[in-house]
Amino acid sequence: MADTADNTGTGTGPGTDRGSGTAPQAPGPPGPRKARWKYVGPGIVVAATGVGAGDLVATLIAGSKFGYTLMWAAVIGCLVKISLAEATGRWHLATGRTIFEGWRSLGPWTTVYFAIYVVIWGFVYGATAMSSSALPIVALWPDGPGLKTWAVITGLVGLVFVWFNQYAVFEKVMTVLVGVMFVVVVYVAARVVPDAGAAFAGLLPVLPDGSLLYTLGLIGGVGGTITMAAYGYWVNAKGWTDSGWMKVMRLDNRVAYITTGIFVVAMLIVGAELLHSSNIALTTGDKGLVDLSSILDDRFGTFTARLFLIGFFATSFTSLIGVWHGVSLLFADFVARLKADRAARQANADADGGAVAQVAEGRQERSWAFRAYLLWLTFPPIALLWLNQPFGLVIVYGVLGAFFMPFLALTLIWLLNSSRTPREWRNGMLSNGMLALGGLLFVVLCVQQVRDLPW
């Protein structure tokens, strides 16, 4: 969304030498627009990873309480996420540096923050993702193993899948799962027969009494997690390593978040038509989706209910394997930067090392740091499944999680308006406005998260 020329075709392509080695040769950036569609992929991955079961419940509850009134908030949220992901991808392609390298250039405080955040967040999120993926399986097969057993199984399946497969296979599986969740949710929205007039009226910004937090949640919460910072790594892993791929990245990003926007709107329709009109309340948390499957069973029959549970599983499991892969890449880059700095100090020389080339070649996915974080996401959180997630740790996770999105938005404004970014790829007024809007929104959500703590 930078107000600059796109310069497609001016880059050297993904075969560019970058310090530590030469990335594998691959076709250069495509020319005609038709040729660009076949490259779409990393955006689908980041958008699907960011939309989890909790987001579906939040959207359903917003629809159940306010009908179609907050439809406009879902649209604005989609535009904010497009801006954030585009800025992350543009930083990687324009500078040849990873987002973590950018954060490092802003001072050591970013490294301290990231180190604390990624350890605590990963510990608690691992248990949350496994439980969320297990819930629909238990609902589909109630006579089978219990929730905790299925949660462990889904975590181990995610671990093995990411451990033994590199980005290309990972993207294909994610795309299939996204297709499943998209088709299922749109099908369910069509079954409840949306009110087109009310839906279009909902595009007019209105704030009913008591709707502020739901509005902020729809704009800022759905599709927004630490995995947005992983978008640039997935872009590089796709083989896009310089500004010649800028137009492709932007198309990829827009397709992904427009798809997510349709997905969110469909869930809002289900909440408005199925729950709001019948004055039905859902359980908060992921179990609310199991409640919805029971309502669908009563209204439309077993087939629709079971199909929805399959879509629920696809939504949860894409978030699980997306985090297992994307945040592990972030952590691997974090460790690589620390090692490079140590080597530079010891050798009294520049040991930059070319992290982008490592990502493009898949070496990060085979590094010990990548796999160590995979293990951290999987095995320690299993203990929380039996300890029922200690309350104090969940509070710390919630507060740190609330701080990440404003951190991402505000640091992107800093990086993309400075000399760290080539002039032609710096932010324009539109990008700065959207990132500032997102940053302000996320700060408000963060303050609200802190205010809700049981002091």
PELIN-V847275 format. One record per backbone hydrogen bond with DSSP energy under -0.5 kcal/mol. NH is the residue of the N-H (numbers start at 1). CO is the residue of the C=O. E is the energy in kcal/mol with one decimal. If there is no record, write none. Layout:
BEGIN
NH	CO	E
NH	CO	E
END
This chain:
BEGIN
4	2	-1.8
9	244	-0.7
10	7	-1.9
16	13	-1.1
18	21	-1.9
20	18	-1.8
23	16	-0.9
23	21	-0.5
35	32	-0.8
36	32	-0.7
36	33	-1.1
37	33	-0.8
37	34	-0.7
39	36	-1.7
40	37	-1.4
45	41	-1.9
46	42	-2.4
47	43	-2.6
48	44	-2.4
49	45	-2.1
50	46	-1.7
51	47	-1.1
52	50	-0.9
56	52	-1.6
57	53	-2.1
58	54	-2.3
59	55	-2.3
60	56	-2.6
61	57	-2.8
62	58	-2.0
63	59	-2.3
64	60	-2.6
65	61	-2.0
66	62	-2.4
67	63	-1.8
69	66	-1.8
71	68	-1.9
72	202	-2.1
73	70	-0.7
74	70	-1.2
75	71	-1.5
76	72	-2.3
77	73	-2.4
78	74	-1.7
79	75	-1.8
80	76	-2.4
81	77	-2.1
82	78	-2.1
83	79	-2.0
84	80	-2.1
85	81	-2.7
86	82	-2.4
87	83	-2.1
88	84	-2.1
89	85	-2.7
90	86	-2.6
91	87	-2.0
92	88	-1.8
93	89	-2.3
94	90	-2.8
95	91	-2.0
96	92	-1.6
97	91	-0.6
102	98	-1.8
103	99	-2.5
104	100	-2.5
105	101	-1.6
106	102	-0.5
106	103	-1.6
107	104	-1.5
110	107	-1.3
111	107	-0.6
112	108	-2.0
113	109	-2.5
114	110	-2.6
115	111	-2.6
116	112	-2.1
117	113	-2.8
118	114	-3.1
119	115	-1.2
120	116	-2.0
121	117	-3.1
122	118	-1.4
123	119	-1.7
124	120	-2.0
125	121	-3.1
126	122	-2.0
127	123	-0.9
128	124	-1.9
129	125	-3.2
130	126	-1.9
131	127	-2.3
132	128	-2.4
133	129	-2.0
134	130	-1.6
135	131	-1.8
136	132	-0.7
137	133	-0.6
138	134	-2.3
139	135	-2.1
140	136	-2.0
141	137	-2.5
144	141	-1.8
150	146	-2.3
151	147	-2.5
152	148	-2.2
153	149	-2.2
154	150	-2.7
155	151	-2.1
156	152	-2.4
157	153	-2.6
158	154	-2.4
159	155	-2.3
160	156	-2.6
161	157	-2.6
162	158	-2.4
163	159	-2.5
164	160	-2.0
165	161	-0.9
169	166	-0.7
170	166	-2.1
171	167	-3.1
172	168	-1.6
173	169	-2.3
174	170	-2.4
175	171	-2.5
176	172	-2.0
177	173	-2.3
178	174	-2.6
179	175	-2.3
180	176	-2.0
181	177	-2.6
182	178	-2.7
183	179	-2.5
184	180	-2.5
185	181	-2.2
186	182	-2.4
187	183	-2.2
188	184	-2.5
189	185	-2.3
190	186	-2.2
191	187	-2.1
192	188	-1.6
193	190	-1.1
196	194	-1.0
199	195	-2.3
200	196	-2.4
201	197	-2.1
202	198	-1.6
203	200	-1.4
204	201	-1.6
205	203	-0.6
208	206	-0.6
211	208	-1.9
215	211	-2.6
216	212	-2.7
217	213	-2.4
218	214	-2.2
219	215	-2.2
220	216	-3.1
221	217	-2.3
222	217	-1.0
223	50	-1.0
224	221	-1.5
225	223	-0.5
228	225	-2.0
229	226	-1.6
230	227	-0.6
231	228	-1.0
234	230	-2.0
235	231	-2.4
236	232	-2.2
237	233	-2.5
238	234	-1.5
239	236	-1.5
240	235	-1.9
241	239	-0.8
243	93	-0.5
245	242	-2.0
246	243	-1.8
249	245	-2.6
250	246	-2.3
251	247	-2.2
252	248	-2.7
253	249	-2.5
254	250	-2.3
255	251	-2.6
256	252	-2.0
257	253	-2.2
258	254	-2.2
259	255	-2.1
260	256	-2.0
261	257	-2.2
262	258	-2.3
263	259	-2.1
264	260	-2.7
265	261	-2.6
266	262	-2.4
267	263	-1.8
268	264	-2.2
269	265	-2.3
270	266	-2.1
271	267	-2.4
272	268	-2.7
273	269	-3.1
274	270	-2.3
275	270	-0.8
275	271	-1.0
276	271	-2.6
277	272	-1.3
279	275	-0.8
279	276	-0.8
280	275	-2.4
288	285	-2.0
289	286	-1.8
290	286	-0.6
291	287	-1.9
292	288	-2.0
293	289	-1.8
294	290	-1.5
295	291	-1.9
296	292	-2.8
297	293	-2.0
298	294	-2.1
299	295	-2.2
300	296	-3.4
301	296	-0.9
301	297	-1.1
305	301	-1.7
306	302	-3.0
307	303	-2.5
308	304	-2.3
309	305	-1.9
310	306	-1.9
311	307	-2.1
312	308	-2.7
313	309	-2.4
314	310	-2.4
315	311	-2.3
316	312	-2.3
317	313	-3.2
318	314	-2.0
319	315	-1.3
320	316	-1.9
321	317	-2.6
322	318	-2.0
323	319	-2.2
324	320	-2.6
325	321	-2.0
326	322	-3.2
327	323	-1.4
328	323	-0.8
329	325	-1.6
330	326	-1.8
331	327	-2.5
332	328	-2.5
333	329	-2.3
334	330	-2.2
335	331	-2.4
336	332	-2.4
337	333	-2.6
338	334	-1.8
339	335	-2.5
340	336	-2.5
341	337	-2.3
342	338	-2.2
343	339	-2.6
344	340	-2.2
345	341	-2.2
346	342	-2.3
347	343	-2.7
348	344	-1.3
349	344	-1.2
351	349	-0.6
358	354	-1.6
359	355	-2.2
360	356	-2.6
361	357	-2.3
362	358	-0.8
362	359	-0.8
363	358	-1.6
364	358	-1.0
366	363	-1.1
367	364	-1.1
371	367	-1.9
372	368	-2.4
373	369	-2.1
374	370	-1.7
375	371	-2.1
376	372	-2.0
377	373	-2.4
378	374	-1.2
379	375	-2.5
380	375	-0.6
381	376	-0.6
382	378	-0.5
382	379	-1.0
383	379	-0.6
383	380	-1.5
384	380	-0.5
384	381	-0.8
385	381	-0.8
385	382	-0.9
386	382	-0.7
386	383	-1.0
387	383	-1.7
388	384	-1.0
389	384	-1.6
394	390	-1.9
395	391	-2.0
396	392	-2.1
397	393	-2.5
398	394	-2.4
399	395	-2.3
400	396	-2.6
401	397	-2.8
402	398	-1.9
403	399	-1.1
404	400	-0.8
404	401	-0.9
405	401	-0.7
406	402	-0.5
407	403	-1.5
408	404	-2.5
409	405	-2.6
410	406	-2.7
411	407	-2.0
412	408	-1.9
413	409	-1.7
414	410	-1.9
415	411	-2.9
416	412	-2.6
417	413	-0.5
417	414	-0.8
418	415	-1.1
421	418	-1.6
425	422	-2.0
426	423	-1.5
427	416	-2.7
431	1	-0.6
432	428	-2.4
433	429	-2.5
434	430	-2.5
435	431	-2.7
436	432	-2.4
437	433	-2.3
438	434	-2.6
439	435	-3.0
440	436	-2.7
441	437	-2.5
442	438	-2.7
443	439	-2.0
444	440	-2.2
445	441	-2.3
446	442	-2.3
447	443	-2.7
448	444	-2.3
449	445	-2.2
450	446	-2.2
451	447	-2.6
452	448	-1.7
453	450	-1.5
455	453	-2.1
END
